[in-house]
Amino acid sequence: MIFKKNVLALVVLVVIVLGASFIFLSSFDTKSEDLSPTAPHIAEHEVSASLLYGLPITGYTIETSAVKRNEFLSDILQRYHVDLPTISILADKSKSIYDVRKIGAGHDYTVFTDATGKAAYFVYQPNPIDYVVYDLRDSISVRKAQKAVDTKIETVSGAIQSSLYETLEANGASPDLAVQLAEIYGWAVNFYRINRGDWFKLVYERKYVEGNPIGPGRIQSAVFGHGGKEYRAFYFEPNDGQPGAYYDENGKSLRRTFLKAPLKYSRISSRFTMRRFHPVQRRWKAHLGTDFAAPHGTPIVATAAGVVIESQYGGGNGNYVKIQHDNVYTTQYLHMSKRAVRKGQRVSQGQVIGYVGSTGLATGPHVCYRFWKNGRQVDALAQVFPPSEPIKKEYQVAFERVLNEGQQKLAAIDDKKQSSLEIYGALAFRIENLFESEPDENRILEGFSAQIL
C-alpha cells in the first residue's frame, strides 16, 4: 500500500511537470517550416550606421514620431521651419506619387533636421513596408520606396471553441486568415454555421519586416473539418501567366457558380422559413430569404455574375439590388444603407454592390438575401451547385507536385495536433487503468513512455 501511494505521488508530480511543459510548448503552435532559429531581418539603417531609409544621417538630427489626430503635413513641417510656399510646391510634386492628403493619424514619420533645426528630409510610412521620402533641400523631390520583406512558410492548427478569429489568434496566427478561409471555402463551407469542435490546419506565408511579423500572405494549403467532413484546398498557379486558384485533392476547383453568402464574414440572424414572427409587423408570416447580420457599412457582394435588373428604394425592402444571373437564377439583396450599382450594369461574382444597413422594415443592420430558381423563391443555403472546371490536363503534372507537397506539409501538422488538455485526459485515463490492478513500476513507466512518445 505504501508503494502504491509513493508511485501515485510520483505520477502526480510527473503529470504536473509534463502539463507545464505542454502548456509552454503550445504557445509555439504556429511555427516556421524551418525549425532552426531564424535571424531577424536587419534594417537598412542597421546595415550601415551612416544610412537610414537610404539617406545619409551624418550631420543630421533624427526625430521619429507619429501623426496626431487632426494633424496635417503642413502642421508638422512648419514646426521644422519649412514655409508654406515650399510645402505647397512639395504637395504639388507629390500628387502623382503619394497624395499628402492621405497622410493619416497614427502612422510613423521621421524628420532629418540640419544644424539650424530645419527639415532636410521628411519620411512618411503609410504601412510597415512602404515609405515616402520628401527631399526638402534646394531641389524639392519626392520618391517612394519599400523596406525589405522576408516571407516564411508557417503552419497553424486549432479546434474552434468560440470563433474562428479567436482560435487563430489564440494559436499565434493572424486572425486575418479567417477572411482568407471564408474566401477560399466560400463556395463549399457554410462559415455562418461553424460548430464548436470544427477544426483546421493551414500552411501559409507570413511576412516579416525587420524581424517583425506584419501579417499573413497567401494560404498555400488547408484542411477544414466541418460537420463531419474534411474540406481540403491547395493553391495552384500555372507558370504561363494564368491566374491561380484553389483546388481540392482531386483537382476540382473549389469555386462554384454561387457564393454561399453575400458577405465575407457575418452570422445568420434569420433563416428561410414558411412561418416566422416578423419583428416589425408583429405577426406570423413566411420569411422567404436568409438574413445575415453584420455591422453597418459592411460591403455586400454579388454571389454570382449577372446583370442588375433593379436598384432602387422599395418600401419595406429599403434600398435593394436585384440581379438576373441567367434564365434560371435571380438573387436580391435588401435593406442596404447605400447601393453601389445601377440598373442594367453587369457585375462579376464577388463585386461590391452595396453596403449593409437597416433601411425599410428592419430592426438592425443586416442584409436579407433572397434567391429565385425558375421563378420560385427557394432557400439559398439548401442549393447545391457543381464545381467549376477541374484542373486542365496540361497542368496536371505540375498540380500533382503542388498537391503532394501540400499534403505532406498538412500531414506533418498531425504530430502536434493534440492539445495539452487532450494529452492530460489521455494520460489520466492511462493512469487510472494502470491502477485498476496491483501496480507494477515497470508497467507504469512503460505506460508513460507510450503516452509521451
Steps between C-alpha positions, in 0.01 A plus 500: 500500500788736585658420164172582326481841672861578415451410137179703486685803641770453238235477226331822613834682506586383148155601371546852642842535338376365166193722508709811556726396214210444259336832589832675442553321168142568385581870490724412204224326304563729206836403363734566214566220255869538587520420870850638541532842667426773249719805488288817489510711186752778551356842426670720245626740764646210698702380200675833475523736795512787251172431321132507594229446234792517255580853618826616661459576870836667552449865585127460569288466812245221466156525659226236469138543604143416392244721331252632756126523456395798284865566415605577142832500317515879517458491879796265535736668254438851632632384836825424317523846336361403159293789358157464342610578138753213522236267646263594216766414238573171678129405511464575128804289406374218722158461333608236250705310760312524830219747570592686821128516585522126572749553783305361795506502878698225669750442219870551562719770351869589531655847461865568414592850624819694429706705745246786486209272594348518151364181340718365219306177449154388608425125482142374539398135551140424390555134593779278635642435151468819294649838574507837322808722503448876465828676420468860627844624409576740212326286237174362640427139397279210607554125463346176626694198622449177693670325787629148441233236568583148613238233423494176697279194475322430829227269625219526751227266621220522750159382614232768511354558846353847452570671166740443215661842560564428868632149432752628244613775734528260795729278291735784413376565145352814351118505524505647149540140381131453583406733216717301260340175613154647444606594146664165424213288631224752423355258244519185714496574874223690674704728727181627658437163662844418638467257789698467817753228432545582131872511429755615248861460389670761284826545314543867420746777423592747773677827426764663717656847490810557712424176686142601589193321357278733299220262409426184305556446131315248289377169643679226303309196621227435755262244642185605682297252706133599509182302553684169499662568163851606405544770238846528347636788295826536304605819326630445147628767264618399150832642387353627173352815650153360563343601835527259791210331678421246772426135422413196709710182513328371186588806296147641510465873539357622830329781314127454438244689295370671816661608825340367817425852624517865385731596789852374561451454873189549715232291670156376402235681703194351328453209261274418208172376647131487415407624848684770695383768744589829328681726750360823349151401378443288814327215320578152370591482131735324258862617487616412149862603547805465724604787726871558554571738788812716469621846606357803323700572183633146447545442122236279334619301197325335208495125559531433126556687175198655333313816399335739745128512417394714798687751720268724698320577824195281550294561814548213744797375299684827549794550264537180301667349195368214287723304259404271211770234464357291216167352392480299823641701791431846646617649832392802704674693781286710736532775768822655368625825645633591155489343154821480292362384161237622257231331294636339181854469638683168459664378820750224575498247782630658821456858374376750761142599416406684820548532873324357804234722654157488660281685248137392456343258749811406696580510871878497458779496238487191281447386141202283408621273221230358272542233236282404203523178298279475190288787631439348845661620823708227665740463792839624375694295755332177389616530140782276374706621204756305297863613514665701228728334247761263648873549454592498130685198364805704403537608866441156651866406557586838653191486720591152624833638627324783683241257638758253632702773667190653656373166629837422658509832681142459626572145614803621696272720711324186630795430730415814698125478464419390856451782744637495852148434634461195273836367616403558864178306446671209327773496764248496784309217332822301460589553868153395614524176300844427636379519859198276448726202579798460731753767390820399331771764473623383160147496354438856627820632342423320173154656504644851539753442222232379259277802574779758469650355181 
